[in-house]
Amino acid sequence: MSVFFAQQALKKENGTDDPNVTPRSVRKVAMLGGGFMGGGIAAVTAAKAKLPVRIKDINDEGVRGALGYVRRVL
């Protein structure tokens, strides 16, 4: 039961104790690291949240791999 109540409390958590804080809407997403996981997160973000995603990696091969994965998924 304690796990259930902890999960319910976390759903209401906004990261601060200030009741006047409201979250801002997300308009675009940047993904650092274009590996398999980065490509998957980018694909889900684009498909489900309908947000533009920019992928940044240390080299072009990582970005190409992530974009290839996104193309296959979508």
N, C-alpha and C positions, 0 to 999 in steps of 0.2 A: 504494500500500500504506500510505503514511503516513496518508492520510485515513481509511482503514478502521480502522487501529489507534487513531487519535485518537477516532473515533466509539465504538469499543469501550470506550476508557478513560472517555469521558464518560458512558456508561451506568452506570458504577460510581461516578460522582462524586456526593457528597452535600453539597457546599458547604463542607466543613470538613475539617481534617486530624485532628480528634479522633475516634478510633475508637469512643468510647463514645456518640456522638451517634446517636440514632435518630429518624427522621421521625415526626411526629404525623399521625394520620389527619385527613382533611379532612371536615368535617361540613356546611359550608355555604359558599357562594361569593358575593362581592359584585363586581358589574361596574360600574366607573366609566366612564360614557360609554355612552349608549344608542343610538348610531348603528347603521349597518348592521353593522359589525364587532362591536360590543358585543352586538347582538341575536343574531348568529350564534354567538358564543362562549357566550352564555347558553343558546341552544337546544341546542347540542352538549353542554354541561355537564349540562343537565337530562335530556337523552335518554340519553346514554351513561354518565355517572357517577351518574345518579339522585340528584343533589344539589339542594337548594333554592338558587335564585339570586335575589339582590336586585339590581335595576338602579337606579343613581343617575345622574342627569344634571343639568346646570345648569338645565334647564327641563322642564316637563311634556311638551312636544312630543317631546323626545328619548326619554323613557321610553315614551310612547305608540307611537312608531315602532318601538322595540325590541320591545315586547310584541306589536305587530301582526305583526312578522316572526316572532317565536317561535310565535305562534298559527298562522300560515300553514305554517311548517315542521313543527310537531308535529301 
